[in-house]
Amino acid sequence: MVKIAVLGPIPRDTIYTHQEEVIQKYGCVTHPVIALSKLLGEEGTVIPITNVHQKDFDPILEVFKPYSNIDTSHIGSEEDRGTVIELRFIDQNNRLEKQTSCMRPILPKDISDLDDVDAYVFVPITDFEISLSTLSYIKKLKKGLIIFDAHGPTTTMSMTGDRYRKFWVDMDEWLPHIDVLKMNLEESQACWFKSEYEYEEMTSYEEDKTDHLDAMAEHVLSKGVTYFYVTLDSRGCVVYYREDDTTVKKFIKSVFMKDVVDTTGCGDSFAGGLAYGFSFYKDPVKAAQYANTLGALRTQGKTFDVFKNKTETEKLISDHY
């Protein structure tokens, strides 16, 4: 039986879509957890590890209740510190974010009793939610693969609650503790930066800028990461890894979906797909196919019904690849 842990917040989200709809739901960790639950079926267990507000605890358990292979014993509410976020999409992919509550970070004590987990999927959304000591603890004492989403350390919040992109300045301290690093193109630009800028160079995300990725990949892999993934929006993703001291770069096309309803949780779902692919196939391209598929499925509706069981998911993969 495969065991996959998903670590990060379960925010109480209010989402204003680019189609002028309002969606209220529990997000982030819920997406990969339920996607993996449906994929695994009787072949495994999913363990969400998070801290939530006391008033959200029972409603979150209700979200997971229909899925018998989700172990909710590591959802904590004792300290009454969870996450509350408002997202306002200005187009299909870009949004304004406001955060009004800060989750208590996940620490080694929260996972001390988990010894047989095959993969740990970290999906932080803000820079304080995962302690570096937690990754170090797993790397030293646990056997599970560490899959880490860079969304957290490249995002912070101000005292006014505004969420914004930041440079991941201490990235090199984290890399030796990560097996699989995943990020999107915007986050990659927040990780690979110059030692000094002219004032006019300090600009925001450049949608078509990818010329830094090869050099960044060499650096990331040299620091101990085994697989480095960068998602390229609707185009797909690229993965870098080493074979016989040579860096291999492979592009995996996306799973095309004609109508996009809601992109919230796509990156989290992608990370969950990586965990499934590596747990069962230990192949970076196969893992990317599952990741692309779960990310694409996430866009297809407002509920968790968008995710499919193993047979349906693998049919979708075979149709596209």
N, C-alpha and C positions, 0 to 999 in steps of 0.2 A: 504493500500500500504506500502510495506517495503522499507525503505531507508537505504542504506549501504554506508558509506564513507570510502574511501581508501586513507591513508595518507603516503607519502613518495616521493622519487624522481622518475622522468621519465628520466633515463639516455639515452643519445645518445650512444648506444653500438656498438662496433665492436667486433665480436665474432669469434675466430678461433677454430673450433670444433676439437674433437679428430679424426674425419674422414677427416681432412685437408680441410674443407670447410670454407668459410668466410661468415658470416651473419652480416648485418648491419640493426639495427632496434632500436626502442625505447622500453625500457624494464621496469623492476620492476613493478611499479604501473599499467602499461598497462595490464599485464597478469591477475591479479585478477579482474580488472575492466571489461575487456571484457568477461572473464569467467562468472562473476556474471551477466553481462548484458544478456548473452545468457540464463543463468539459470532462471533469474527472468522474462524475457519476459514482459508481461503486468502487472505482479504482483508487480513490484517495480522499484526503481530508484537507480543508482549507481553514487556516487559523488567522482571523483578523486580530491584530495587536494594536491597541489604540487607547486613548484616554478621552472621555466625553463628559459633558455636563450631566448631572444627575437627572434632570428633566428629560434628557434625550435618551437615557439608557434603555428604558422599556420600549420606546418607539423604534430604536435601532434593533433591538432583539426581535421585534415584530417583523422588521424588514428581512432578517435572516431566517426567521422561523420556518418558512416553506422548504428550506434546503437542509436535508438531514445530515449532509456531510460537512457542514460549517460548524466548527467548534468555537463557541463564543465565550469561552472561559477566560480569555485574556483581554476582554473589553473592560476597562476600569473606569469607575466614576467616583471613587472615594474622595478625591480632591476637588471634584466639581469644576474641572477645568477642561473645556472642550473648545471647539472651533465654530465660529459663525461667520459666514461670508456672503456678500452680495456681488453678483456678476452681471454686468450690463454689456452685452455684445453690440459692437458698432458695425460689425459685418460678420461673415461666417466664422472667421478665425480669430478676430481681435476683440478685446473686451476691456472694460474698466472694472477694477476690483476694489472692494472695500471689505476690510476684516475688522470685526468688533469684539473678538475674543481669541485668546491664545491658549492652545492646548499645552498641558504639561508634557515636556519632552519624554520620549521613550528611552528608558535607561536599561542597563544590563539586568537589573533586578526584575524587570518586566518579562524577561525571557529565560530566567535562570533555570526553570524547570523543563525547558524544551531541549531535548537531547537528540531527537531523531527526525529533525526537519530536513528535508531534501533541498529546499530553496527558500531563502529569505528575500522577499520583494519589498524594497524600501520605496515608498511613494510620498515623500514629504512635499508639501506645497509651500512651506515657508521655512526660513533658514534656521529656526530654533527647534524644530519638532523632533529631530533625530540627533542624539548625542554621538559624537565621534567615538566615545568610549564604548558605545553599543556595538558598532561595527568591529572595533578592535577586539572586543570580548568574543564575538562570534568567530572572527578569523582565528583567534588563538585556541578557543575551547570547543567549538562546534564544527560539525562536518558539512553543513549546508552551504550551497552556492549563494553568494551575496550579489543580488541584482539591485542596482541603485539608480534611481531617477534623479537627474540633476536639477529638476524643477525647484526643489526646496532650497538648496544653497545659492541659487541664482535669483531668489525672490525674497524680499523683505517687506516690512510694513512700517509706516511712520506712526507717530503718536496720534495722528489724526485718523488712523485706520486705513490710509491709502496704501495699496500694495503696488510695488514697482520692482522692475528688474535691477539687479546689482551684479557687480563682478564677483566671481567666486575666487577671491584673492588667495585663500589658503587651500586651494584644491589639491596641491601636492601632498598635503598632510593626510588627505582622505584616500587618495588613489591606491596606496599599498594595501588598503583594507577592502577593496572592491574587486570582485571577479568580473562582473558584467556592468559596464557603465552605459546608461542610456540617456539621451537628451534630444531636444529638437534643435533646429538650426539657430533660432534666436538665442537659446541657452548656450549653444556652442560659442556664439560671439561674445557672451558674457564670461566665458571661461578662457578664451584665447585673446589676450589683450597686450598692447604695447607697454613697455616700461615707462613711457611718458608720451603724452599727447599734446599737440597744439590745441588751443581752445576750440578752434573751428572744426577740429576732427571729432570732437565729442558728440557723436550723433547716436540716434537710436538704431533699432534693428534694420538691417539691410536684407530684404527678402531674397535677393538673388546671390548674395555673397557666400560662396562656398570654397574660395581659393585657400582658405586657412585650414581646411579639414585634414588634408594629408599630413601637414606638419604637426598639427595638434594630435592626430592619431599616433604618430611616432612617439611623441612625448608621453601621452597617456599610457601606451603599451610599455614604454620603458620604465614606468613607475610601478608596474606590477599588475595592471588591469589585463585580463585575458581577452575580453571581447569588448569592442567599443562601437556602439550603435548611435547613429544620428538619423532622426526622422526628418523627411523632407516634404512635409505636408501631404498633399494629394499625390505626389510623385512616387512615394514609397520610402525606403530607408537604405542607408549604406552601413555596412559592417566592416570593421577592420580587426584583424587578428594576425598572429605570427605562425608561420610554418617553416621550420628549419632556418630560423633566424631571418627569414624574409617576411616583410609585412604584406599581407593579402588584403585586398580591398574588393568587396563585392556589393553590387547594387541589387536590391530585391524590390521589384515593382509593387505598387499598391494593389489592394483589392478594390476595384472601382465600384462606387456606389453612386447612382444617378442623383438621388435626392438626399440632401443632408438636412436633418432636422435639428440636431443638437450635438455639438462637438465636445461638450463638457465630459471629461473623464476618458477621452481618447488615449492620452498619454499613459494614464494609469492602466487602462485595459491593455495597451501595447506591452507594458512591463509584465503584466500577468501572462500574456501570451509567450513571452520569452521564458518565463519560469516553466510553463507547461512544456514547451519545445525542448528545453535543456533537460528537464526531468525525465522525459521519455525517449528522446532521440540523441541528446548530447551533440547536436549538430547546429552550428550557428545560422545556416541558411534555413533549415527547417524551423528553427526557433523564430526566425524573422517572419516566416510565412504565417505561423500561428499569431505572432504579434500584430502583423499587418491586418490579419483577418479580424481579430478581436477589436482592434482600433476602428476598423471600418464598420463593424456591426454596431459599435457604440453610437455611431452617428445616426442610426436609423429610427430613433424614437425617443420618447421621454421616459420610458420605463425600462426595467431590467428584462422585459420580454424580448428585447433585441438580441440577447445572447442565446446561443443554440447549444444543443447537446453535441457529443463527440461525432456522431454519424453525420449530422447536418453541417457541422463546422468543417469536417474533413471533406465533405462533398463540395463545399464552397472553395476550399483550398485546391482541390483537384481540378475544379472548373477554371481557376485563375492561373494555376501554375503547371 
